């Protein structure tokens, strides 16, 4: 059988899970999406789809496409296999954002990105298991509540401005506030409150039986160098690892401060990642 590329159907769920589970650390994001949303039937209009490369009927690579290119995430597979999927999608897909293993993201950008991206960042994927954790905790870290949202928005905004160099509240305040509120309602945001002020936040970006990926870790500049990030990262890691096998988080290669915090807590650096924003 020749090499083929096709949109995955619900019948491919087991094959996709098996492919991603070969490298669960670097596929945590896709494993979380698969567990939360499943695979949409190709004939049904859906906001997302998985596309796969098959070699003699065996699934060898996959790419998640959400929001018509608003987020494209490749599996941690051979970059040449990802490139085959990208070439097949090129006539119908306009890439707007992608994140994942650097070599695979590079393959997507070559086929799907016209011109120079607005932003490109190399990152390290840090991961940790329960056995690696250091003695860092802060039991006052708690789930964010709906009434926290007005105080939470500046922290969420600050993270995006620092990492992505854009201001989500200036671009689309109603939509961004709704996203922050949705994460809170889904019990995915944790905060530290001190003297009536929120001084730290972190989000659970995805979660599955294979582990979870943390994102959006942020301390306001005026409250940095006080140990909040170290203690709170240790706290949420210990909490989540009581029921999950592993955690991961992406750290910008320029952000040595966050990398030091992650290593101190017990995280280990994995392969290089790349984040690309086209628009």
VEXDREN-2710 file (C-alpha; in Angstrom, 1 decimal):
% VEXDREN-2710
k/r/px/py/pz
1/UNK/0.0/0.0/0.0
2/UNK/1.3/3.5/-0.8
3/UNK/1.8/6.3/1.7
4/UNK/-1.5/8.2/2.1
5/UNK/-2.7/11.2/4.1
6/UNK/-6.3/11.4/5.3
7/UNK/-8.5/13.0/7.8
8/UNK/-8.9/10.7/10.8
9/UNK/-12.3/9.3/11.8
10/UNK/-13.5/8.1/15.2
11/UNK/-12.5/4.6/14.1
12/UNK/-8.9/5.7/14.2
13/UNK/-9.0/6.7/17.9
14/UNK/-7.1/3.6/19.1
15/UNK/-4.4/4.0/16.4
16/UNK/-4.0/7.7/17.2
17/UNK/-3.8/7.1/21.0
18/UNK/-1.2/4.3/20.4
19/UNK/0.9/6.5/18.2
20/UNK/0.9/9.4/20.7
21/UNK/1.5/7.1/23.7
22/UNK/4.8/6.1/22.2
23/UNK/6.2/9.5/23.4
24/UNK/3.7/10.7/26.0
25/UNK/5.9/13.5/27.4
26/UNK/6.1/15.2/24.0
27/UNK/2.5/14.4/23.0
28/UNK/0.7/15.4/26.2
29/UNK/-1.1/18.3/24.5
30/UNK/-2.5/16.1/21.7
31/UNK/-3.3/13.3/24.2
32/UNK/-5.3/15.8/26.2
33/UNK/-7.2/17.0/23.1
34/UNK/-7.9/13.5/22.1
35/UNK/-9.2/12.5/25.5
36/UNK/-11.3/15.7/25.9
37/UNK/-12.8/16.0/22.4
38/UNK/-12.2/12.7/20.6
39/UNK/-12.0/12.6/16.8
40/UNK/-14.7/14.4/14.9
41/UNK/-16.3/12.4/12.0
42/UNK/-14.9/13.7/8.7
43/UNK/-18.4/14.2/7.3
44/UNK/-19.4/16.4/10.2
45/UNK/-18.7/20.2/10.3
46/UNK/-16.4/20.6/13.3
47/UNK/-14.1/23.2/14.7
48/UNK/-11.1/20.8/14.6
49/UNK/-9.8/17.7/12.9
50/UNK/-6.9/15.3/13.1
51/UNK/-5.0/14.4/9.9
52/UNK/-2.8/11.3/9.6
53/UNK/0.0/9.9/7.5
54/UNK/-0.4/6.1/6.8
55/UNK/2.3/3.9/5.6
56/UNK/1.0/0.5/4.5
57/UNK/-2.1/1.1/6.6
58/UNK/-0.1/2.0/9.7
59/UNK/-0.5/5.5/11.2
60/UNK/3.0/7.1/11.4
61/UNK/2.3/10.7/12.1
62/UNK/-0.6/13.0/12.9
63/UNK/-1.4/16.7/12.9
64/UNK/-4.2/18.5/14.8
65/UNK/-5.8/21.4/13.1
66/UNK/-8.1/23.6/15.1
67/UNK/-10.0/26.8/14.1
68/UNK/-9.1/26.5/10.4
69/UNK/-5.4/26.8/11.1
70/UNK/-5.8/28.9/14.3
71/UNK/-3.8/26.2/16.1
72/UNK/-1.9/23.4/14.3
73/UNK/-0.1/20.8/16.5
74/UNK/2.0/18.0/15.1
75/UNK/2.6/14.7/16.8
76/UNK/6.2/14.0/18.1
77/UNK/6.9/12.0/15.0
78/UNK/9.6/12.0/12.3
79/UNK/9.6/15.5/10.7
80/UNK/9.6/14.1/7.2
81/UNK/6.3/12.3/7.9
82/UNK/4.9/15.5/9.3
83/UNK/6.0/17.2/6.1
84/UNK/4.0/14.8/4.0
85/UNK/0.9/15.8/5.9
86/UNK/1.7/19.5/5.6
87/UNK/2.2/19.2/1.8
88/UNK/-1.2/17.5/1.6
89/UNK/-2.9/20.2/3.6
90/UNK/-1.2/23.1/1.9
91/UNK/-3.8/23.7/-0.8
92/UNK/-6.7/24.1/1.7
93/UNK/-5.1/25.3/5.0
94/UNK/-3.8/28.7/6.1
95/UNK/-1.5/28.4/9.1
96/UNK/-1.9/31.0/11.8
97/UNK/-0.3/29.4/14.8
98/UNK/1.6/26.2/15.5
99/UNK/3.6/24.7/18.4
100/UNK/5.4/21.4/18.9
101/UNK/8.7/19.6/18.3
102/UNK/10.9/22.1/16.5
103/UNK/11.7/19.8/13.5
104/UNK/8.0/19.0/12.9
105/UNK/7.0/22.6/13.3
106/UNK/9.7/23.6/10.8
107/UNK/8.2/21.2/8.3
108/UNK/4.7/22.7/8.8
109/UNK/6.0/26.2/8.4
110/UNK/7.8/25.4/5.2
111/UNK/4.6/24.1/3.6
112/UNK/1.9/26.2/5.2
113/UNK/3.4/29.6/6.0
114/UNK/3.7/32.2/3.3
115/UNK/6.3/34.8/4.2
116/UNK/8.0/35.4/7.5
117/UNK/6.0/34.6/10.7
118/UNK/5.1/37.5/13.0
119/UNK/6.7/35.6/15.9
120/UNK/8.9/32.6/16.3
121/UNK/10.2/31.3/19.6
122/UNK/12.3/28.2/20.5
123/UNK/11.4/26.6/23.7
124/UNK/12.3/23.6/25.9
125/UNK/9.8/21.1/27.0
126/UNK/10.4/20.4/30.7
127/UNK/8.8/17.4/32.4
128/UNK/8.6/15.9/35.9
129/UNK/7.4/12.8/37.7
130/UNK/6.5/12.4/41.3
131/UNK/9.9/10.9/42.1
132/UNK/11.8/14.0/40.9
133/UNK/10.0/16.6/42.9
134/UNK/11.9/18.8/45.4
135/UNK/10.5/20.0/48.8
136/UNK/8.7/23.1/47.5
137/UNK/5.1/23.7/48.5
138/UNK/2.7/26.5/49.2
139/UNK/-0.7/25.1/50.5
140/UNK/-2.4/28.5/50.0
141/UNK/-2.3/28.1/46.2
142/UNK/-6.0/27.5/45.3
143/UNK/-8.3/27.1/42.4
144/UNK/-9.4/30.4/40.9
145/UNK/-13.0/31.4/41.4
146/UNK/-15.3/33.4/39.2
147/UNK/-15.1/36.4/41.5
148/UNK/-11.4/36.4/40.9
149/UNK/-11.6/37.1/37.2
150/UNK/-11.4/40.9/37.4
151/UNK/-8.1/40.6/39.3
152/UNK/-7.0/37.6/37.3
153/UNK/-7.3/39.3/33.9
154/UNK/-4.2/41.6/34.3
155/UNK/-2.1/38.5/35.1
156/UNK/-3.4/36.6/32.1
157/UNK/-2.8/39.7/30.0
158/UNK/0.7/40.1/31.3
159/UNK/1.7/36.6/30.4
160/UNK/0.5/36.9/26.8
161/UNK/2.2/40.3/26.4
162/UNK/5.5/38.9/27.7
163/UNK/5.5/35.6/25.8
164/UNK/3.5/36.4/22.6
165/UNK/4.2/40.1/22.3
166/UNK/0.5/41.0/21.9
167/UNK/-2.2/42.5/24.1
168/UNK/-5.3/40.3/24.1
169/UNK/-7.4/42.7/26.1
170/UNK/-6.7/45.5/23.5
171/UNK/-7.3/43.2/20.5
172/UNK/-10.6/41.5/21.7
173/UNK/-11.4/42.2/25.4
174/UNK/-14.8/40.4/25.5
175/UNK/-13.5/37.2/23.8
176/UNK/-10.4/37.1/26.0
177/UNK/-12.2/37.6/29.2
178/UNK/-14.6/34.8/28.2
179/UNK/-11.7/32.5/27.7
180/UNK/-10.2/33.3/31.1
181/UNK/-13.6/32.8/32.7
182/UNK/-14.0/29.5/30.8
183/UNK/-10.7/28.2/32.2
184/UNK/-11.8/29.2/35.7
185/UNK/-15.1/27.4/35.3
186/UNK/-13.3/24.3/34.0
187/UNK/-11.2/24.4/37.2
188/UNK/-8.0/24.8/35.2
189/UNK/-6.6/28.0/36.7
190/UNK/-4.8/28.2/40.1
191/UNK/-3.9/31.4/41.9
192/UNK/-2.0/32.6/44.9
193/UNK/-3.6/35.5/46.8
194/UNK/-1.6/37.6/49.3
195/UNK/-3.1/40.6/51.1
196/UNK/-6.1/40.7/48.8
197/UNK/-3.9/40.7/45.7
198/UNK/-3.3/37.9/43.2
199/UNK/0.4/37.5/43.0
200/UNK/0.7/34.3/40.9
201/UNK/-1.3/32.2/38.4
202/UNK/-0.8/29.0/36.4
203/UNK/-3.2/27.1/34.1
204/UNK/-3.6/23.5/33.3
205/UNK/-3.5/23.6/29.5
206/UNK/-4.4/20.0/28.9
207/UNK/-5.0/16.9/30.9
208/UNK/-5.4/13.1/30.2
209/UNK/-4.6/9.8/31.8
210/UNK/-1.1/10.2/30.4
211/UNK/-0.4/13.5/32.3
212/UNK/-1.0/17.2/32.1
213/UNK/0.8/20.2/30.6
214/UNK/1.0/23.4/32.5
215/UNK/0.9/26.8/30.8
216/UNK/0.5/30.5/31.6
217/UNK/2.7/30.6/34.7
218/UNK/3.0/34.2/35.6
219/UNK/4.0/36.4/38.5
220/UNK/3.6/40.2/38.2
221/UNK/7.0/42.0/38.0
222/UNK/6.5/43.8/41.3
223/UNK/6.1/40.4/43.1
224/UNK/9.0/38.5/41.6
225/UNK/12.1/37.2/43.4
226/UNK/9.9/36.4/46.4
227/UNK/9.7/32.6/45.8
228/UNK/6.1/32.5/44.7
229/UNK/6.8/30.7/41.4
230/UNK/9.0/28.1/42.9
231/UNK/6.7/27.3/45.8
232/UNK/3.5/27.3/43.7
233/UNK/5.0/25.3/40.9
234/UNK/6.1/22.8/43.4
235/UNK/2.6/22.8/45.0
236/UNK/0.6/22.3/41.9
237/UNK/3.1/19.7/40.6
238/UNK/2.8/17.7/43.8
239/UNK/-1.0/18.0/43.8
240/UNK/-1.4/16.9/40.1
241/UNK/1.2/14.1/40.4
242/UNK/-0.8/12.5/43.2
243/UNK/-3.1/11.2/40.4
244/UNK/-1.1/11.6/37.2
245/UNK/2.1/10.0/36.0
246/UNK/3.8/13.1/34.6
247/UNK/3.6/16.9/34.0
248/UNK/5.2/19.1/31.3
249/UNK/5.6/22.8/30.6
250/UNK/7.2/24.7/27.8
251/UNK/9.8/27.4/28.6
252/UNK/11.1/30.0/26.2
253/UNK/14.8/29.4/25.7
254/UNK/15.4/33.1/26.5
255/UNK/13.6/32.8/29.8
256/UNK/16.4/31.4/32.0
257/UNK/14.7/32.6/35.1
258/UNK/11.7/30.2/34.6
259/UNK/14.0/27.4/33.5
260/UNK/15.9/27.8/36.8
261/UNK/12.7/27.6/38.7
262/UNK/11.6/24.5/36.8
263/UNK/14.9/22.7/37.4
264/UNK/14.9/23.7/41.1
265/UNK/11.4/22.1/41.5
266/UNK/12.6/18.9/39.8
267/UNK/11.7/19.3/36.1
268/UNK/14.1/18.0/33.4
269/UNK/14.6/19.6/30.0
270/UNK/13.5/17.6/27.0
271/UNK/13.7/18.2/23.3
272/UNK/13.6/21.7/21.7
273/UNK/10.2/23.0/20.8
274/UNK/9.1/25.8/18.5
275/UNK/6.2/28.2/18.8
276/UNK/5.2/30.1/15.6
277/UNK/2.5/32.8/15.2
278/UNK/1.9/33.9/11.6
279/UNK/-0.7/36.6/12.3
END
